[in-house]
Amino acid sequence: MKKILINEDTWQTRVAITQDDELQNIYFWSKNIEPLERSFFKGIITKVLPGIQTAFVDIGQERAGFLHISEIDRDLSIKKMELNEHLENIDDEEEQKPEQYQQPDISKILKEGETILVQVSKEPVYEKGAKLTTCFTLPGRFLVLMPNIPRIGISKKIESKDERQRLKEILLNNLPKSMGVIIRTTSEFKNESEILQDLNYLIENWNIIQRKFKEANPKEKIYQDLDLSLQVVRDYLDNDVESVITDNKDAQTRIYKFVKQIAPEYTHKIKYYEGPPSLFEKYNIEKQIEQALEKKVYLKSGGSIVIETTEAMTVVDVNTGRYTGQSNLEETILKTNIEASEEITRQLRLRNIGGLIVIDFIDMSNHANKQKLFRHFEKALKEKDKFQSVLLKISEFGLVQMTRKRSGKTLIQQLTNQCSNCHGLGFTKSIQNESFAILRKIKEELEKRKPGTNILLTLHPSIFHYITNNEYNSILQLEKNYKSKITLISKDLNGIEAYKLEYLK
């Protein structure tokens, strides 16, 4: 059974999804990091480049976002082209007949200096700004509303033809003509009233966005998705989830009220955990996060996979290791490959790896075994990964090429910085992540002690600077919660992860 585990502290929120106590997905949010994905902005067109059919849009971030012509919805394109063409030809004496077909040209759609409603479809990555779109989506519990794309899509995981037709008819009869939806897997066998409640909620959100756009200042964020905990609950809470467990009382109350509103039949699954040990320690999440940062992943059979990620692609290598099989080499290779395909599916989800992926399975001479492996891998991706992927047949060299939809930063990008000593050949934990880890250690120590315990904490200068400048309120909150005094000292230590904790009388 699945569990949703929510660790919420003053400095950071972490949400883990487990299947039979094995980590499947991990999400992070910090109040110091502004989430951009799915957010709506009133942007300003700063530059239009017809050569690459791209416009750069200032949305008030460090780097301008980029809007490619393929991400501009059809209705907006037609309206803008007609308007701009009319303005260009307004002084002409003769009315010009429109051409039967016009090759889309972004310079005829967008003009520098004008404002435009955009949504962030992908977070900034490396030196690239946020990827923007005007093909808007608003996710709900059962539906994803596409307010300006009049099309109905249905999850491929809903296999019953009768059920697909039933759901489609509900939406056809109730959806405004200019809008479209994607019917999510969670809508299967839900009654009409539940689906329409979700639809009306999303339409109202869209109306709010439109009103705010008219009133907002340029570069202003006008809409943001739910906070992380509620997003995950909305997207994952279903019959397969055994419980939603949080270690924060306020979070439990907030989640309970949210679930009572959208899915009251699941309110009994919202639970509060009071340690020690901490919630993530109890369910072995901390160790599994650490393992997800390593290149090498060991399989239960004794084989292994090695994952290497670059800016261009991710490469996965499969090895047999100690596994020798019970009859012959071909059997050993097939079983290792099949086990590896299951683990690769989990690792792609867990590490949030997208883009181009090349997998070097162990080569097999038997064509039937290659087909068996391909079908197994394809099925695993379809059933266990919600992100769209495209898989090519196994090549003669045992390679599988695939693409997986990108969404936000990878796990390594979230938790690590590029190493200044090896210039990108390896990674060290980020100062922020190490600071959070130390704050959690302080909290765990204070929980074991009587109220009134005073602590002297010696930190690496980088950690000391980060905590005193960004998380000083977290220190004050810990002092208040445990009636303690925490004194911080900056001192050169052996690495940013090192610290010294002493108890004062």
C-alpha angles and dihedrals in degrees: 000000000000126000129193110212118193120193108187123181133161091263103037146009120214125185123193128188116203134187113202087343092304115123112246104165135009127192131187135197131177127185088230092060118069112218111225107175113107091007121133123225138184095232133189120225104236101171137009117201111190091182092069095023091237136128125202115222126197109223097167095267131122091265128030116252121240126231117195120202090245088064095055113097118240098242093052091048093052094045094048094045092049092047095047092045090051091051092049093050100036093112095047113117096213125054110243119222113234116247118253091237132016124193105233111257118186092208089064091050104043131036128198114258098026123118123240138181109243137172125211109241097175132022119242111277125200106315095344122103124229117297110239135200141183090202090095127204130189114191121216135172097272103009143037108217118218100193096187103031112076098208135112119218127181128206112258088223089072097083103171110100092207092052092047090051092047093052092045092052092050090056096041090056097047109027119101111248096244094052137076138191143204110224107222126217090250090067092068111125092355116141122252096252093057092050093047091048088057091046094051091048091054094046090052090052089052091051089052091052092052092050092048092049091060092050100038128100119243114279091019122139106235103178137021130184122249119290116277098263094051092043092057092044090050094048101040111025109110141120092295092061112092097191146344107225125189132176094210122081094206090050091050091053092047093048092045092054091047094049091045088058099045104025113009092173089072100049091103089065094064107099138174122225122203117191167192108178100048118254095251092046092051092055094039093243097136092059093045091052089053091050091051089062093057122094095223122064119188121220123220091244092058097261123113146206126219118209121201119179126194131172090262102043148337121249123201122193122196121208132184096219114173096345111112103167127223105266118013145348095261090056091049092051095046094050092047092049093049092048089047092052090057092049093045089055090053094045094050088055096042096046092039092231117176141162123049115359126184118194121196104205118186106274117254126198095205111086092202090057090051090054092047091053093047093051091047093050092045091051092048092053092047096048102036106031121066093195118089117253135180118213127197124206120271109273126226088265094054093256123143118199118200142158126218126192113260119231121176125313125335119249091256091052090051099047106030143052126215108267112253092205100051096031097231101326090109141007140243125198114267119256089240093053093046090049090053091048091053092047089053090050090052090050092050091049092049091050089058094050133070119262112275096043112152120211133200109201122191113199140181108264092248092053091043091053093047096048096044092047102037110018104032089117088056089057090049090049092052090049090050095046094049099029089237140130120234119196118193125206127187116220136153107261134174099276133338092273093061120097139157123223122195131177118228124211 
